[in-house]
């Protein structure tokens, strides 16, 4: 009987919700949370241990968390490592990706996780590990667990793994030679695809090309000396009480804050960063390092542009899905349009 280990976050590890997101990594002998369903779905593999870590702790102390998890595994006998499923939860998906990559590299065992296509962990780790195409939420847990079990069993037993579209994982950018049965020459296959395309019939390309989301470049501002400039940041600079409760990662919220009363700089102590993707010490000591209001006010006085917009807009970029980012961008753009803003300075970290 093969042995497996599962990694999950604080929520599925039955520790708690967001209030326990800083929970430090632990290893439990036996089955916790989704490990029970995964163990039941596996025929020739048994789950022996469950590792639990809070999403914030993994995001803010990644190296330390991975070092401790690696320590947990040093004396464990296991043939396959699972993580998740993470659904659309960005912090969780990135955590699963980081843990799986570490285990694969250090312990030389196969790893499997599952994420929804909106999870940022997919693009970060799809070329390095097997990530199955998962559902949007925990409502898809049973289906996603079953898929993880099916692929995990094949990996644990060293069986050949088929193409991404056949096995259900995200393509890893790898190309392998296969022998068709019966054999069909490439010339015949390409002519067949061409005929289907000309006749508006469905066909499957053997080399799919992803379609990038292209945004047209805006025209240049004709006269900056008369322009109203706004500031938008994904660096997480917010008033100290974070009134809009913007998440520290995988953000779904943004804030709009009045700065008309600040004539020189953003005051330390009244503003801070809630961003979980970088060390906050320097930003909290001087929030102008992320939001350079001091420099913008100086340019405004010098007449390099007409006026700084009375509000700035902030969210957190780390782990935020493309879909959520696009939605927030549209909502912020509406306010900018209503404020007659001519140009925007976008600042990350």
Backbone torsions as a table, in degrees:
resi	resn	phi	psi	omega
1	UNK	NA	126.3	177.4
2	UNK	-74.7	158.1	-179.0
3	UNK	-120.2	142.9	179.4
4	UNK	-133.6	160.9	177.9
5	UNK	-131.2	143.3	-178.3
6	UNK	-118.3	136.4	172.7
7	UNK	-105.3	133.0	176.0
8	UNK	-139.8	166.5	179.7
9	UNK	-90.8	-176.7	-173.8
10	UNK	-65.7	-30.0	-178.5
11	UNK	-69.8	-54.0	-179.5
12	UNK	-74.0	-17.2	174.9
13	UNK	-83.2	5.3	174.8
14	UNK	64.8	28.4	175.7
15	UNK	-88.7	-43.4	-179.4
16	UNK	160.1	-178.7	-178.3
17	UNK	-90.0	-139.9	-176.0
18	UNK	-61.1	-28.9	179.9
19	UNK	-67.2	-15.1	178.6
20	UNK	-111.7	19.6	-176.4
21	UNK	-67.9	-15.0	177.1
22	UNK	-94.4	13.5	-179.8
23	UNK	-60.7	130.1	-177.0
24	UNK	-80.6	153.4	-173.1
25	UNK	-63.6	139.3	174.8
26	UNK	-138.3	161.5	174.2
27	UNK	-122.7	132.2	179.5
28	UNK	-113.5	136.0	174.2
29	UNK	-75.6	132.1	179.5
30	UNK	94.9	-157.1	-168.3
31	UNK	-106.3	129.6	175.5
32	UNK	-129.1	132.9	175.5
33	UNK	55.4	-125.7	-177.0
34	UNK	-61.3	-14.8	179.9
35	UNK	-61.8	-31.0	179.3
36	UNK	-64.8	-47.8	179.4
37	UNK	-65.7	-37.9	179.6
38	UNK	-65.8	-42.7	179.8
39	UNK	-62.3	-39.3	178.9
40	UNK	-67.3	-32.4	-178.2
41	UNK	-78.6	-15.5	-178.2
42	UNK	-91.0	135.8	179.8
43	UNK	-94.0	-45.6	-173.3
44	UNK	-113.7	13.6	179.7
45	UNK	-133.0	138.2	175.2
46	UNK	-118.3	136.6	178.6
47	UNK	-82.7	119.4	-175.4
48	UNK	-97.7	-29.0	-176.4
49	UNK	-143.9	156.5	175.3
50	UNK	-126.6	128.6	176.9
51	UNK	-103.8	134.4	-177.7
52	UNK	-125.9	136.4	176.0
53	UNK	-151.3	140.6	178.0
54	UNK	-68.8	143.1	-177.5
55	UNK	-61.8	-41.5	179.6
56	UNK	-66.9	-39.8	-179.6
57	UNK	-62.9	-44.0	178.2
58	UNK	-63.5	-39.0	-179.1
59	UNK	-71.4	-34.4	-175.8
60	UNK	-93.3	-23.2	-177.5
61	UNK	-131.6	51.5	-171.2
62	UNK	-57.7	-50.0	-177.0
63	UNK	-62.1	-43.6	179.8
64	UNK	-66.0	-42.8	179.4
65	UNK	-61.5	-45.0	179.9
66	UNK	-66.6	-36.3	178.2
67	UNK	-63.1	-42.3	-178.7
68	UNK	-70.3	-39.3	177.8
69	UNK	-65.5	-39.2	175.7
70	UNK	-59.7	-39.8	177.7
71	UNK	-63.0	-38.9	177.5
72	UNK	-57.9	-35.4	-170.1
73	UNK	-89.2	-9.5	-172.7
74	UNK	-57.4	-38.3	-176.6
75	UNK	-106.0	15.5	-178.2
76	UNK	-97.9	142.6	176.7
77	UNK	-100.2	111.9	-179.4
78	UNK	-148.5	151.3	-175.5
79	UNK	-111.3	-16.0	-177.5
80	UNK	-151.9	145.1	-179.8
81	UNK	-124.5	130.9	178.7
82	UNK	-114.1	155.8	173.6
83	UNK	-145.6	138.6	177.7
84	UNK	88.2	-148.3	7.4
85	UNK	-71.2	152.8	-172.4
86	UNK	-104.9	-8.8	177.4
87	UNK	53.6	-129.4	179.2
88	UNK	-98.7	3.6	-176.4
89	UNK	-71.1	106.5	-172.9
90	UNK	-62.4	-48.8	179.8
91	UNK	-61.3	-41.8	-179.6
92	UNK	-64.8	-42.4	179.6
93	UNK	-62.7	-42.9	178.9
94	UNK	-65.6	-38.1	177.3
95	UNK	-63.0	-46.2	178.2
96	UNK	-59.3	-41.9	179.0
97	UNK	-63.3	-44.8	179.9
98	UNK	-63.2	-44.5	-178.6
99	UNK	-66.4	-45.5	-179.7
100	UNK	-61.4	-43.1	-179.6
101	UNK	-62.8	-42.7	178.4
102	UNK	-61.5	-46.8	-178.2
103	UNK	-63.4	-43.0	-179.6
104	UNK	-61.8	-41.8	-176.7
105	UNK	-75.5	-40.8	-173.8
106	UNK	-86.1	-34.8	-173.0
107	UNK	-109.6	-4.9	174.7
108	UNK	56.2	37.7	175.1
109	UNK	-117.0	152.4	179.3
110	UNK	-68.2	151.2	-178.6
111	UNK	-131.8	150.0	179.3
112	UNK	-141.7	135.6	170.5
113	UNK	-139.6	178.6	-178.1
114	UNK	-143.6	135.9	179.3
115	UNK	-146.8	155.6	171.6
116	UNK	-76.6	155.2	-176.6
117	UNK	-64.7	-15.6	177.6
118	UNK	-84.8	-7.6	-177.8
119	UNK	-75.1	128.4	-179.5
120	UNK	-62.6	-20.8	178.3
121	UNK	-63.7	-23.1	-179.9
122	UNK	-62.0	-53.7	-177.9
123	UNK	-68.5	-28.6	-179.3
124	UNK	-72.4	-34.0	-169.0
125	UNK	-126.1	-1.8	-172.7
126	UNK	-61.6	-28.8	-179.7
127	UNK	-83.2	-7.8	-174.7
128	UNK	-107.8	-31.7	-175.1
129	UNK	-137.8	167.1	175.4
130	UNK	-81.2	118.3	176.2
131	UNK	-120.1	113.6	178.5
132	UNK	-77.0	149.8	179.3
133	UNK	-76.8	109.6	-173.3
134	UNK	-107.1	178.5	-178.5
135	UNK	-80.4	-179.6	-176.0
136	UNK	-80.4	-32.6	-172.8
137	UNK	-146.5	179.6	-178.9
138	UNK	-63.3	-13.6	175.0
139	UNK	-61.7	-21.6	179.2
140	UNK	-96.8	12.8	-174.5
141	UNK	-55.0	-51.0	-174.9
142	UNK	-60.8	-44.2	180.0
143	UNK	-64.2	-44.1	-178.0
144	UNK	-68.3	-39.2	178.0
145	UNK	-62.5	-42.1	179.3
146	UNK	-61.1	-42.3	178.9
147	UNK	-65.1	-40.7	177.5
148	UNK	-61.7	-40.4	-179.8
149	UNK	-64.9	-42.3	-177.8
150	UNK	-63.8	-46.8	179.9
151	UNK	-71.0	-38.7	-179.1
152	UNK	-61.7	-39.6	178.8
153	UNK	-63.0	-41.6	179.6
154	UNK	-64.1	-42.3	-179.7
155	UNK	-66.4	-42.4	-177.8
156	UNK	-63.6	-33.6	-178.2
157	UNK	-91.3	0.8	177.9
158	UNK	72.6	22.8	178.8
159	UNK	-77.3	152.3	179.5
160	UNK	-63.7	141.7	179.9
161	UNK	-102.5	130.0	-177.5
162	UNK	-78.9	-172.4	-179.4
163	UNK	-65.5	157.8	-176.2
164	UNK	-55.9	-44.2	-177.4
165	UNK	-68.2	-22.5	179.1
166	UNK	-86.0	-37.5	-176.4
167	UNK	-90.7	-18.7	177.2
168	UNK	93.1	11.5	177.8
169	UNK	-100.9	163.9	177.4
170	UNK	-71.3	136.0	179.8
171	UNK	-53.7	139.3	-176.3
172	UNK	-103.4	9.4	178.8
173	UNK	75.2	16.2	179.7
174	UNK	-103.1	146.2	177.2
175	UNK	-122.5	131.5	-179.5
176	UNK	-127.2	146.1	176.2
177	UNK	-76.4	136.6	176.3
178	UNK	-132.1	152.4	178.2
179	UNK	-105.1	120.5	-179.2
180	UNK	-80.3	146.3	179.0
181	UNK	-129.5	106.7	2.9
182	UNK	-77.2	157.6	-179.1
183	UNK	-66.1	136.4	177.0
184	UNK	-127.8	118.3	-179.7
185	UNK	-57.8	150.5	-179.4
186	UNK	-59.0	-38.1	-179.5
187	UNK	-60.3	-40.7	178.9
188	UNK	-67.9	-38.5	-178.5
189	UNK	-66.4	-41.9	-177.8
190	UNK	-70.6	-37.4	176.9
191	UNK	-65.3	-38.1	178.1
192	UNK	-63.0	-42.3	177.6
193	UNK	-64.5	-40.9	-179.8
194	UNK	-62.7	-44.4	179.3
195	UNK	-62.4	-40.3	177.9
196	UNK	-64.8	-40.1	179.6
197	UNK	-64.8	-43.8	-179.6
198	UNK	-64.6	-27.0	-179.1
199	UNK	-101.2	16.3	178.0
200	UNK	55.0	37.3	176.8
201	UNK	-103.1	150.6	-179.5
202	UNK	-67.4	143.1	175.4
203	UNK	-150.8	160.0	-178.4
204	UNK	-114.0	116.5	177.4
205	UNK	-69.4	146.1	176.4
206	UNK	-84.6	-7.6	177.5
207	UNK	-139.7	76.5	-178.0
208	UNK	-65.8	137.7	179.2
209	UNK	-108.5	119.5	179.8
210	UNK	-65.4	144.3	178.9
211	UNK	-93.5	114.8	-179.7
212	UNK	-73.0	149.8	176.4
213	UNK	-85.8	99.6	-174.7
214	UNK	-94.1	134.6	177.4
215	UNK	-113.6	123.4	-179.5
216	UNK	-63.2	142.7	179.6
217	UNK	-72.0	130.7	179.8
218	UNK	-71.9	150.9	177.2
219	UNK	-65.8	152.7	-179.1
220	UNK	-66.9	148.9	175.2
221	UNK	-70.0	126.5	-174.0
222	UNK	-70.9	-37.9	-176.7
223	UNK	-141.4	95.5	-178.6
224	UNK	-61.8	-27.8	-177.1
225	UNK	-64.7	-15.5	179.1
226	UNK	-116.5	6.0	-172.8
227	UNK	-88.0	145.3	170.7
228	UNK	-94.3	123.2	-176.0
229	UNK	-109.3	133.7	175.9
230	UNK	-112.4	160.0	-178.8
231	UNK	-120.4	127.6	178.5
232	UNK	-129.3	132.9	-177.4
233	UNK	-136.0	145.3	170.5
234	UNK	-102.4	17.1	-178.3
235	UNK	-86.3	-0.1	172.4
236	UNK	76.0	21.8	177.5
237	UNK	-79.3	118.2	-176.8
238	UNK	-140.1	163.3	170.5
239	UNK	-54.3	151.4	-168.5
240	UNK	-58.2	-24.9	179.6
241	UNK	-93.5	5.5	178.8
242	UNK	44.6	64.6	-171.2
243	UNK	-60.6	-26.7	-178.8
244	UNK	-93.6	2.9	178.2
245	UNK	52.5	46.5	176.7
246	UNK	-67.6	133.8	-178.5
247	UNK	-70.3	149.8	-178.4
248	UNK	-75.7	-13.2	174.4
249	UNK	-159.3	161.0	-178.1
250	UNK	52.1	48.2	-172.9
251	UNK	-66.0	142.4	171.9
252	UNK	-124.4	5.1	-177.3
253	UNK	-129.3	158.6	175.6
254	UNK	-141.9	164.1	-178.3
255	UNK	-128.9	153.6	178.2
256	UNK	-125.4	119.9	-170.4
257	UNK	-129.5	134.4	-177.2
258	UNK	-78.0	127.3	179.6
259	UNK	-121.3	12.7	-175.4
260	UNK	-63.0	-24.6	-177.8
261	UNK	-80.4	-12.3	-178.2
262	UNK	-96.4	110.5	-174.8
263	UNK	-92.9	-12.7	-176.5
264	UNK	-127.0	-49.1	-176.1
265	UNK	-161.1	166.3	177.4
266	UNK	-81.9	122.4	-173.6
267	UNK	-74.0	132.2	174.1
268	UNK	-66.4	147.7	-178.6
269	UNK	92.2	-28.8	177.3
270	UNK	-97.3	-18.1	178.4
271	UNK	-131.3	151.7	-179.0
272	UNK	-151.4	172.3	172.4
273	UNK	-104.0	141.7	175.3
274	UNK	-111.6	14.8	-177.3
275	UNK	-73.1	128.4	-178.2
276	UNK	-92.2	1.9	-173.9
277	UNK	-99.2	0.1	176.2
278	UNK	-150.6	163.6	-179.7
279	UNK	-65.8	120.5	-174.1
280	UNK	-80.0	-7.4	-170.7
281	UNK	-56.6	-50.5	-176.7
282	UNK	-65.9	-40.0	-179.6
283	UNK	-68.1	-38.8	178.8
284	UNK	-70.2	-34.2	177.4
285	UNK	-65.5	-38.6	178.7
286	UNK	-148.8	95.3	-177.5
287	UNK	-61.5	-15.8	177.5
288	UNK	-68.1	-11.2	175.9
289	UNK	-70.9	-26.1	176.4
290	UNK	-100.8	-41.2	177.1
291	UNK	-115.1	92.4	-173.8
292	UNK	-74.1	62.8	179.6
293	UNK	-61.0	-35.3	179.9
294	UNK	-59.6	-45.2	179.7
295	UNK	-68.7	-39.1	-180.0
296	UNK	-66.5	-38.9	177.0
297	UNK	-65.1	-37.5	178.4
298	UNK	-64.0	-44.8	177.7
299	UNK	-63.3	-37.3	179.4
300	UNK	-63.1	-44.8	179.3
301	UNK	-65.2	-33.5	-179.6
302	UNK	-78.2	-6.6	178.8
303	UNK	80.0	17.4	179.0
304	UNK	-70.0	-25.4	168.4
305	UNK	-143.9	165.0	-171.5
306	UNK	-69.0	-55.7	-173.2
307	UNK	-156.6	142.7	172.8
308	UNK	-87.3	130.1	179.3
309	UNK	-54.8	143.9	-175.4
310	UNK	-67.9	-13.5	-178.1
311	UNK	-125.3	149.2	167.6
312	UNK	-118.5	162.0	-172.7
313	UNK	-126.2	135.4	-173.9
314	UNK	-140.4	146.0	169.9
315	UNK	-150.6	-167.5	178.5
316	UNK	-122.1	132.2	-175.9
317	UNK	-90.4	-28.1	-172.6
318	UNK	-65.2	123.8	178.1
319	UNK	76.6	-2.3	-177.6
320	UNK	-73.8	132.0	-176.4
321	UNK	-72.6	157.8	179.1
322	UNK	-61.8	-38.6	180.0
323	UNK	-63.7	-45.3	179.3
324	UNK	-67.1	-39.7	179.3
325	UNK	-62.4	-41.7	179.4
326	UNK	-64.3	-41.9	178.5
327	UNK	-62.8	-47.8	-179.6
328	UNK	-63.0	-37.6	178.1
329	UNK	-61.0	-41.9	178.4
330	UNK	-64.7	-40.1	-179.3
331	UNK	-67.7	-42.1	178.2
332	UNK	-66.1	-40.6	-179.5
333	UNK	-59.2	-34.9	178.5
334	UNK	-62.4	-43.0	177.3
335	UNK	-65.5	-40.3	178.9
336	UNK	-63.0	-40.6	178.9
337	UNK	-64.0	-44.2	-180.0
338	UNK	-66.1	-26.9	179.2
339	UNK	-88.4	8.0	179.2
340	UNK	55.3	41.0	178.5
341	UNK	-78.2	135.9	-177.5
342	UNK	-94.8	-29.6	-178.0
343	UNK	-155.2	156.8	-177.0
344	UNK	-127.4	136.3	171.0
345	UNK	-98.8	118.2	-178.7
346	UNK	-102.1	124.7	-177.2
347	UNK	-127.3	129.4	175.1
348	UNK	-101.4	-147.5	180.0
349	UNK	-133.3	NA	NA
